[in-house]
Amino acid sequence: MNDQQLQQIRSGSGFIAALDQSGGSTPKALQLYGIGPDAYSDDDEMFALMHQFRSRIITSPSFRGERILGAILFEDTMDREISGRDSTRYLWRVKNVVPFLKVDKGLRDEVDGVQVMKPIPGLDELLARAREKDVFGTKMRSVIKLASRNGIKAVVDQQFELARRILATDLLPIIEPEIDIHSTEKSGAEQMLKASILESLALLGADENVMLKLTLPEVDDFYAELVGHPRVARVLALSGGYSRVEATSRLARNHGVIASFSRALTEGLSVDQTPVEFDSVLARAISTIFEASAS
Protein backbone atom coordinates (compact mmCIF):
# COMPACT_ATOMS: atom_id res chain seq x y z
CA MET A 1 0.00 0.00 0.00
CA ASN A 2 1.37 3.39 -1.02
CA ASP A 3 2.25 5.28 2.19
CA GLN A 4 1.87 8.70 0.58
CA GLN A 5 -1.60 7.81 -0.67
CA LEU A 6 -2.56 6.36 2.72
CA GLN A 7 -1.49 9.54 4.49
CA GLN A 8 -3.48 11.65 2.03
CA ILE A 9 -6.61 9.57 2.51
CA ARG A 10 -6.35 9.33 6.31
CA SER A 11 -5.59 12.96 7.12
CA GLY A 12 -5.80 15.12 4.01
CA SER A 13 -8.27 17.99 3.61
CA GLY A 14 -10.76 17.35 0.86
CA PHE A 15 -13.24 14.75 -0.32
CA ILE A 16 -13.61 11.67 -2.52
CA ALA A 17 -15.20 12.09 -5.95
CA ALA A 18 -17.57 9.24 -6.82
CA LEU A 19 -17.22 8.73 -10.58
CA ASP A 20 -18.25 5.08 -10.58
CA GLN A 21 -21.64 5.03 -12.30
CA SER A 22 -22.12 1.54 -13.71
CA GLY A 23 -24.54 0.02 -16.22
CA GLY A 24 -27.63 0.72 -14.15
CA SER A 25 -26.87 4.34 -13.25
CA THR A 26 -25.05 5.53 -16.37
CA PRO A 27 -28.16 6.32 -18.50
CA LYS A 28 -29.52 8.69 -15.83
CA ALA A 29 -26.10 10.32 -15.35
CA LEU A 30 -25.82 10.92 -19.08
CA GLN A 31 -29.40 12.22 -19.24
CA LEU A 32 -28.66 14.78 -16.52
CA TYR A 33 -25.56 15.79 -18.49
CA GLY A 34 -27.71 16.36 -21.57
CA ILE A 35 -27.10 13.13 -23.51
CA GLY A 36 -30.29 11.17 -24.06
CA PRO A 37 -30.69 7.48 -24.93
CA ASP A 38 -31.10 8.35 -28.62
CA ALA A 39 -27.39 9.31 -28.69
CA TYR A 40 -26.19 5.70 -28.33
CA SER A 41 -27.31 2.34 -29.67
CA ASP A 42 -25.66 -0.09 -27.27
CA ASP A 43 -23.68 -0.35 -24.02
CA ASP A 44 -20.32 0.14 -25.76
CA GLU A 45 -21.41 3.49 -27.16
CA MET A 46 -23.01 4.45 -23.84
CA PHE A 47 -19.86 3.72 -21.85
CA ALA A 48 -17.72 5.56 -24.41
CA LEU A 49 -19.87 8.66 -23.94
CA MET A 50 -19.69 8.27 -20.16
CA HIS A 51 -15.92 8.02 -20.33
CA GLN A 52 -15.81 11.27 -22.30
CA PHE A 53 -17.87 12.88 -19.53
CA ARG A 54 -15.66 11.49 -16.77
CA SER A 55 -12.51 12.48 -18.65
CA ARG A 56 -13.84 16.01 -19.02
CA ILE A 57 -14.32 16.19 -15.25
CA ILE A 58 -10.94 14.67 -14.37
CA THR A 59 -8.95 16.81 -16.84
CA SER A 60 -10.71 20.00 -15.77
CA PRO A 61 -8.32 22.50 -14.12
CA SER A 62 -10.38 22.56 -10.90
CA PHE A 63 -10.17 18.77 -10.43
CA ARG A 64 -6.93 18.24 -8.50
CA GLY A 65 -5.53 16.77 -5.31
CA GLU A 66 -5.53 19.98 -3.30
CA ARG A 67 -9.27 19.52 -2.73
CA ILE A 68 -10.06 16.07 -4.10
CA LEU A 69 -8.28 13.36 -2.13
CA GLY A 70 -9.42 10.43 -4.22
CA ALA A 71 -11.78 9.28 -6.94
CA ILE A 72 -13.82 6.08 -7.22
CA LEU A 73 -13.88 4.63 -10.74
CA PHE A 74 -15.97 2.03 -12.54
CA GLU A 75 -14.06 -0.96 -13.97
CA ASP A 76 -14.68 0.31 -17.51
CA THR A 77 -12.90 3.58 -16.62
CA MET A 78 -9.93 1.74 -15.09
CA ASP A 79 -9.46 -0.07 -18.39
CA ARG A 80 -9.49 3.13 -20.47
CA GLU A 81 -7.04 5.99 -20.89
CA ILE A 82 -7.17 9.70 -20.16
CA SER A 83 -4.87 11.94 -22.20
CA GLY A 84 -2.80 8.95 -23.33
CA ARG A 85 -2.28 7.43 -19.86
CA ASP A 86 -4.09 4.72 -17.89
CA SER A 87 -6.97 6.49 -16.15
CA THR A 88 -5.76 5.43 -12.71
CA ARG A 89 -2.20 6.59 -13.33
CA TYR A 90 -3.41 9.88 -14.80
CA LEU A 91 -5.39 10.48 -11.60
CA TRP A 92 -2.43 9.95 -9.29
CA ARG A 93 0.59 11.02 -11.33
CA VAL A 94 -0.96 14.07 -13.01
CA LYS A 95 -3.72 15.15 -10.62
CA ASN A 96 -2.43 13.76 -7.30
CA VAL A 97 -5.83 12.12 -6.75
CA VAL A 98 -5.85 8.63 -5.19
CA PRO A 99 -7.65 6.04 -7.39
CA PHE A 100 -10.26 3.62 -6.00
CA LEU A 101 -12.19 0.95 -7.91
CA LYS A 102 -15.85 -0.07 -7.57
CA VAL A 103 -15.77 -3.89 -7.42
CA ASP A 104 -19.35 -4.96 -6.73
CA LYS A 105 -21.59 -6.26 -9.52
CA GLY A 106 -24.87 -4.80 -8.33
CA LEU A 107 -27.56 -5.83 -5.88
CA ARG A 108 -29.75 -8.86 -5.23
CA ASP A 109 -33.50 -8.42 -4.89
CA GLU A 110 -34.73 -7.09 -1.55
CA VAL A 111 -34.97 -9.62 1.30
CA ASP A 112 -35.52 -8.70 4.97
CA GLY A 113 -35.63 -5.01 4.07
CA VAL A 114 -32.16 -4.95 2.46
CA GLN A 115 -30.36 -5.66 -0.78
CA VAL A 116 -27.09 -7.49 -0.35
CA MET A 117 -24.54 -7.61 -3.16
CA LYS A 118 -24.68 -10.10 -5.99
CA PRO A 119 -21.79 -12.58 -6.19
CA ILE A 120 -18.59 -11.07 -7.59
CA PRO A 121 -17.14 -13.66 -9.99
CA GLY A 122 -13.51 -13.12 -10.81
CA LEU A 123 -12.92 -10.83 -7.82
CA ASP A 124 -9.38 -12.05 -7.22
CA GLU A 125 -8.43 -11.42 -10.85
CA LEU A 126 -10.06 -7.96 -10.75
CA LEU A 127 -8.14 -7.05 -7.61
CA ALA A 128 -4.88 -8.23 -9.20
CA ARG A 129 -5.54 -6.05 -12.27
CA ALA A 130 -6.33 -3.12 -10.00
CA ARG A 131 -3.02 -3.54 -8.20
CA GLU A 132 -1.19 -3.62 -11.53
CA LYS A 133 -2.81 -0.29 -12.45
CA ASP A 134 -1.77 1.34 -9.15
CA VAL A 135 -5.27 1.38 -7.66
CA PHE A 136 -5.14 2.11 -3.93
CA GLY A 137 -8.51 0.83 -2.70
CA THR A 138 -11.94 -0.51 -3.58
CA LYS A 139 -15.60 0.27 -3.00
CA MET A 140 -18.66 -1.98 -2.74
CA ARG A 141 -22.28 -1.00 -2.11
CA SER A 142 -25.29 -2.59 -0.44
CA VAL A 143 -28.67 -0.96 0.27
CA ILE A 144 -30.75 -0.89 3.46
CA LYS A 145 -34.43 0.07 3.24
CA LEU A 146 -35.87 -0.99 6.60
CA ALA A 147 -34.73 -1.26 10.21
CA SER A 148 -34.38 -5.03 9.97
CA ARG A 149 -31.84 -6.39 12.43
CA ASN A 150 -31.31 -9.63 10.51
CA GLY A 151 -31.17 -7.87 7.16
CA ILE A 152 -28.68 -5.27 8.34
CA LYS A 153 -26.50 -7.95 9.91
CA ALA A 154 -26.49 -9.81 6.58
CA VAL A 155 -25.37 -6.63 4.79
CA VAL A 156 -22.58 -5.88 7.26
CA ASP A 157 -21.38 -9.49 7.47
CA GLN A 158 -21.12 -9.71 3.68
CA GLN A 159 -19.31 -6.37 3.44
CA PHE A 160 -16.71 -7.26 6.06
CA GLU A 161 -16.17 -10.77 4.67
CA LEU A 162 -15.28 -9.26 1.30
CA ALA A 163 -13.27 -6.48 2.97
CA ARG A 164 -10.97 -9.09 4.50
CA ARG A 165 -10.34 -10.61 1.06
CA ILE A 166 -9.54 -7.16 -0.29
CA LEU A 167 -7.25 -6.31 2.63
CA ALA A 168 -5.33 -9.52 1.95
CA THR A 169 -4.36 -8.07 -1.45
CA ASP A 170 -3.00 -4.88 0.18
CA LEU A 171 -5.89 -2.73 -1.06
CA LEU A 172 -7.98 -0.52 1.26
CA PRO A 173 -11.73 -1.32 1.08
CA ILE A 174 -14.51 1.25 1.27
CA ILE A 175 -17.56 -0.40 2.83
CA GLU A 176 -20.81 1.24 1.66
CA PRO A 177 -24.01 0.00 3.36
CA GLU A 178 -26.27 2.76 2.02
CA ILE A 179 -29.49 3.51 3.88
CA ASP A 180 -32.19 4.67 1.48
CA ILE A 181 -32.88 8.35 2.25
CA HIS A 182 -36.59 7.71 1.62
CA SER A 183 -36.81 4.90 4.17
CA THR A 184 -39.66 5.32 6.66
CA GLU A 185 -37.40 3.63 9.24
CA LYS A 186 -34.21 5.55 8.52
CA SER A 187 -33.35 6.51 12.12
CA GLY A 188 -33.90 2.99 13.42
CA ALA A 189 -31.86 1.54 10.57
CA GLU A 190 -29.01 3.94 11.40
CA GLN A 191 -28.94 2.75 15.01
CA MET A 192 -28.85 -0.91 13.98
CA LEU A 193 -26.24 -0.28 11.31
CA LYS A 194 -23.86 1.54 13.63
CA ALA A 195 -24.12 -1.20 16.25
CA SER A 196 -23.47 -3.91 13.66
CA ILE A 197 -20.49 -2.07 12.17
CA LEU A 198 -18.95 -1.59 15.61
CA GLU A 199 -19.27 -5.32 16.28
CA SER A 200 -17.51 -6.14 13.00
CA LEU A 201 -14.78 -3.55 13.52
CA ALA A 202 -13.97 -5.16 16.86
CA LEU A 203 -13.09 -8.37 15.02
CA LEU A 204 -10.50 -6.76 12.74
CA GLY A 205 -6.82 -7.22 13.41
CA ALA A 206 -4.56 -4.39 14.54
CA ASP A 207 -3.22 -3.97 10.99
CA GLU A 208 -6.62 -4.19 9.27
CA ASN A 209 -8.32 -0.88 8.47
CA VAL A 210 -11.37 -0.01 6.39
CA MET A 211 -13.14 3.09 5.17
CA LEU A 212 -16.87 3.56 5.63
CA LYS A 213 -19.24 5.31 3.19
CA LEU A 214 -22.55 6.05 4.89
CA THR A 215 -25.80 7.87 4.27
CA LEU A 216 -25.93 11.24 6.05
CA PRO A 217 -27.72 10.55 9.36
CA GLU A 218 -30.83 12.08 10.90
CA VAL A 219 -28.95 12.96 14.11
CA ASP A 220 -25.91 15.21 13.66
CA ASP A 221 -22.57 13.57 14.56
CA PHE A 222 -24.34 10.22 14.94
CA TYR A 223 -21.31 8.44 13.49
CA ALA A 224 -18.72 10.22 15.64
CA GLU A 225 -17.83 6.89 17.29
CA LEU A 226 -16.93 5.51 13.87
CA VAL A 227 -15.00 8.64 12.87
CA GLY A 228 -12.73 8.16 15.88
CA HIS A 229 -12.44 4.37 15.66
CA PRO A 230 -8.85 3.08 15.34
CA ARG A 231 -9.81 0.58 12.61
CA VAL A 232 -11.50 3.22 10.43
CA ALA A 233 -9.22 5.13 8.06
CA ARG A 234 -11.94 7.62 7.09
CA VAL A 235 -15.72 8.02 7.18
CA LEU A 236 -17.28 9.22 3.94
CA ALA A 237 -20.80 10.45 3.26
CA LEU A 238 -22.78 9.62 0.15
CA SER A 239 -25.27 12.14 -1.23
CA GLY A 240 -27.86 9.41 -1.76
CA GLY A 241 -30.21 11.49 -3.89
CA TYR A 242 -30.09 14.63 -1.76
CA SER A 243 -29.53 17.83 -3.74
CA ARG A 244 -26.11 19.41 -3.38
CA VAL A 245 -27.56 22.10 -1.09
CA GLU A 246 -29.18 19.54 1.21
CA ALA A 247 -26.22 17.14 1.12
CA THR A 248 -23.61 19.78 1.94
CA SER A 249 -25.81 21.29 4.67
CA ARG A 250 -26.15 17.89 6.37
CA LEU A 251 -22.47 17.09 5.82
CA ALA A 252 -21.29 20.31 7.47
CA ARG A 253 -23.13 19.30 10.65
CA ASN A 254 -21.34 15.92 10.84
CA HIS A 255 -17.82 16.71 12.00
CA GLY A 256 -14.95 14.57 10.77
CA VAL A 257 -17.02 13.08 7.93
CA ILE A 258 -16.01 13.98 4.37
CA ALA A 259 -18.02 13.78 1.16
CA SER A 260 -17.99 11.07 -1.46
CA PHE A 261 -20.62 12.54 -3.75
CA SER A 262 -21.67 11.55 -7.26
CA ARG A 263 -24.83 13.33 -8.44
CA ALA A 264 -24.26 16.21 -6.02
CA LEU A 265 -20.80 16.70 -7.55
CA THR A 266 -21.90 16.68 -11.20
CA GLU A 267 -25.12 18.66 -10.66
CA GLY A 268 -25.36 21.46 -13.20
CA LEU A 269 -22.75 20.12 -15.64
CA SER A 270 -23.86 20.00 -19.28
CA VAL A 271 -22.46 18.59 -22.50
CA ASP A 272 -23.27 21.92 -24.19
CA GLN A 273 -21.13 24.05 -21.87
CA THR A 274 -17.90 25.56 -23.14
CA PRO A 275 -14.71 24.46 -21.35
CA VAL A 276 -14.72 27.70 -19.35
CA GLU A 277 -18.40 27.32 -18.39
CA PHE A 278 -17.94 23.65 -17.51
CA ASP A 279 -14.96 24.32 -15.27
CA SER A 280 -16.70 27.26 -13.60
CA VAL A 281 -19.69 25.10 -12.61
CA LEU A 282 -17.43 22.23 -11.51
CA ALA A 283 -15.15 24.57 -9.53
CA ARG A 284 -18.12 25.96 -7.58
CA ALA A 285 -19.33 22.45 -6.81
CA ILE A 286 -15.88 21.36 -5.65
CA SER A 287 -15.47 24.44 -3.48
CA THR A 288 -18.89 23.95 -1.82
CA ILE A 289 -18.31 20.25 -1.14
CA PHE A 290 -14.74 20.89 0.05
CA GLU A 291 -15.93 23.48 2.58
CA ALA A 292 -18.65 21.18 3.91
CA SER A 293 -16.10 18.35 4.24
CA ALA A 294 -13.73 20.60 6.23
CA SER A 295 -16.16 21.02 9.13
RAJOLIN-V908800 format. One record per residue. N is the residue number from 0. RES is the residue in one letter. D_CENTER is the distance of its C-alpha to the mean C-alpha in Angstrom with 1 decimal. Layout:
n	res	d_center
N	RES	D_CENTER
N	RES	D_CENTER
//
This chain:
n	res	d_center
0	M	19.2
1	N	19.5
2	D	20.8
3	Q	20.2
4	Q	16.5
5	L	16.4
6	Q	18.4
7	Q	16.3
8	I	13.1
9	R	15.4
10	S	17.5
11	G	16.7
12	S	16.7
13	G	13.8
14	F	10.2
15	I	6.9
16	A	6.9
17	A	4.5
18	L	7.6
19	D	7.2
20	Q	9.7
21	S	12.1
22	G	15.7
23	G	15.5
24	S	13.5
25	T	14.8
26	P	18.3
27	K	17.2
28	A	15.1
29	L	18.2
30	Q	20.5
31	L	19.0
32	Y	19.4
33	G	23.0
34	I	23.2
35	G	24.6
36	P	25.1
37	D	28.5
38	A	27.2
39	Y	26.3
40	S	28.2
41	D	25.9
42	D	22.4
43	D	23.3
44	E	24.1
45	M	21.1
46	F	18.7
47	A	21.0
48	L	20.7
49	M	16.9
50	H	17.1
51	Q	19.6
52	F	17.4
53	R	14.5
54	S	17.3
55	R	18.8
56	I	15.8
57	I	15.4
58	T	19.2
59	S	19.8
60	P	21.6
61	S	19.4
62	F	16.2
63	R	17.0
64	G	16.3
65	E	18.4
66	R	15.8
67	I	12.5
68	L	12.0
69	G	9.4
70	A	7.6
71	I	5.5
72	L	8.4
73	F	10.2
74	E	13.3
75	D	15.6
76	T	14.3
77	M	14.7
78	D	18.2
79	R	19.2
80	E	20.5
81	I	20.1
82	S	23.5
83	G	25.0
84	R	22.6
85	D	20.0
86	S	16.7
87	T	15.2
88	R	18.5
89	Y	18.7
90	L	15.4
91	W	16.8
92	R	20.6
93	V	20.9
94	K	18.1
95	N	17.5
96	V	13.7
97	V	12.3
98	P	10.9
99	F	8.4
100	L	8.9
101	K	7.8
102	V	11.0
103	D	11.8
104	K	14.4
105	G	14.0
106	L	15.7
107	R	19.3
108	D	21.5
109	E	21.6
110	V	23.9
111	D	24.7
112	G	22.4
113	V	19.2
114	Q	17.5
115	V	16.9
116	M	15.4
117	K	17.9
118	P	19.4
119	I	17.8
120	P	20.9
121	G	21.1
122	L	18.3
123	D	20.5
124	E	21.3
125	L	17.7
126	L	16.9
127	A	20.2
128	R	19.5
129	A	16.2
130	R	18.3
131	E	20.9
132	K	18.6
133	D	17.7
134	V	14.1
135	F	13.3
136	G	10.8
137	T	8.9
138	K	6.4
139	M	8.3
140	R	8.6
141	S	12.0
142	V	13.6
143	I	16.3
144	K	19.0
145	L	21.9
146	A	23.0
147	S	24.1
148	R	24.7
149	N	25.1
150	G	22.2
151	I	19.7
152	K	21.4
153	A	20.8
154	V	17.1
155	V	16.9
156	D	19.5
157	Q	17.8
158	Q	14.4
159	F	16.5
160	E	18.9
161	L	16.4
162	A	14.9
163	R	18.6
164	R	19.0
165	I	16.0
166	L	17.5
167	A	20.8
168	T	19.7
169	D	18.8
170	L	15.1
171	L	12.8
172	P	10.7
173	I	7.6
174	I	9.1
175	E	7.8
176	P	11.1
177	E	10.7
178	I	14.1
179	D	15.3
180	I	16.3
181	H	19.5
182	S	20.5
183	T	24.1
184	E	23.5
185	K	20.3
186	S	22.0
187	G	23.6
188	A	20.4
189	E	18.8
190	Q	21.9
191	M	21.9
192	L	18.2
193	K	18.7
194	A	22.0
195	S	20.7
196	I	17.9
197	L	20.6
198	E	22.9
199	S	20.6
200	L	19.8
201	A	23.6
202	L	24.0
203	L	22.0
204	G	24.2
205	A	24.7
206	D	22.9
207	E	19.9
208	N	16.8
209	V	13.3
210	M	10.3
211	L	9.5
212	K	6.9
213	L	9.6
214	T	11.3
215	L	13.5
216	P	16.8
217	E	20.3
218	V	21.9
219	D	21.0
220	D	20.0
221	F	19.9
222	Y	17.5
223	A	19.5
224	E	20.8
225	L	17.4
226	V	16.7
227	G	20.1
228	H	19.9
229	P	21.1
230	R	18.8
231	V	15.5
232	A	14.4
233	R	12.1
234	V	11.0
235	L	8.0
236	A	8.5
237	L	7.0
238	S	9.8
239	G	10.7
240	G	13.5
241	Y	15.0
242	S	16.5
243	R	15.6
244	V	18.8
245	E	18.1
246	A	14.5
247	T	15.7
248	S	18.9
249	R	17.4
250	L	15.0
251	A	18.2
252	R	20.0
253	N	17.6
254	H	18.7
255	G	16.7
256	V	13.3
257	I	11.2
258	A	8.9
259	S	5.2
260	F	6.9
261	S	7.6
262	R	11.2
263	A	12.2
264	L	11.6
265	T	13.6
266	E	16.1
267	G	19.6
268	L	19.1
269	S	21.8
270	V	23.2
271	D	26.6
272	Q	25.8
273	T	27.6
274	P	25.7
275	V	26.9
276	E	25.8
277	F	22.4
278	D	21.8
279	S	23.4
280	V	21.1
281	L	17.9
282	A	19.5
283	R	20.2
284	A	16.6
285	I	15.4
286	S	18.4
287	T	17.8
288	I	14.2
289	F	15.4
290	E	18.4
291	A	16.7
292	S	14.5
293	A	17.8
294	S	19.5
//
